[in-house]
């Protein structure tokens, strides 16, 4: 029998799960959310009203660029087409606004000092590596990175990357950007420390995005998530038998943690696996720890990886 086996998780399995709910305490939290559609305003702008646009959004117009640069951008055929496609896809942004408001309510619930940032939608020439920029007071969302994985603008982008370029991941990506602000980077260089770091991030997203599916939280398709669930035990056994946990080999991150078309076990079935399976396992370890220990979310985030691992008594699903 091969080390990894593929199981098909039936639709009935997912249907039997309880519907996610939003707690009353979270619903009571008031969030002042306003989304400014800079992308729409720039698409409708003319050289004559450029100055008013610059006054409204000074942080989007670096002083080193002359007005002629922006006028040329307004007239550039590729930019005009890009803006038109964005307006076509996001003529109505209300669903995303609701998702962001709910996300901010959950952040405020767990992090009371949080203040919702100003939200501005922009285009970024499909800079998918920086599709969300989250500062203390400003959230920029590059909406041209969410036109759908099959969009013609993404033809030259590798499939495992374009799969994430879908509007369903906007709130998920914003939650990831927030998580990077509050989840401490590991001091240790071990593979285990990195597993737990990503596990913390995903557990936090689980709390902040109760209406998202587990697959969405990790940017997987349902098939990829089902594969990871079905193969959790052999993946873990492979890590243990290969003595990866306390290794400081940098290549392990590229094989099992970094975005990739598949994970690299060095086995025939590698191509059937999704990338980043190490993050999935880290998530399950943190889940096991939180199930067995009475600690707050904030306390967990600051705990060292080794303590979380030992107190999790993690045993993978068989």
Secondary structure, DSSP 8 states (H G I E B T S, - for coil): --S-------HHHHHHS------HHHHT------EEEHHHHHHH--GGGHHHHHHHTGGGS-TTS-HHHHHHHHH-HHHHHHHHHHHHH-S--HHHHHHHHHHHHHHHHHSTT----EEEEE--SS-GGGSEEE-SSEEEEEGGG-B-TT-GGGTTS-HHHHTT-BGGGHHHHHHHHHHHHHS---SS-SHHHHHHHHHHHHHHHHHH-TTS-HHHHTT--HHHHHHHHHTHHHHHHHHHHTT-TT---THHHHHHTS--SS---SSGGGGGS-S-HHHHHHHHHHHHHHHHS---HHHHHHS-HHHHHHHHT-----
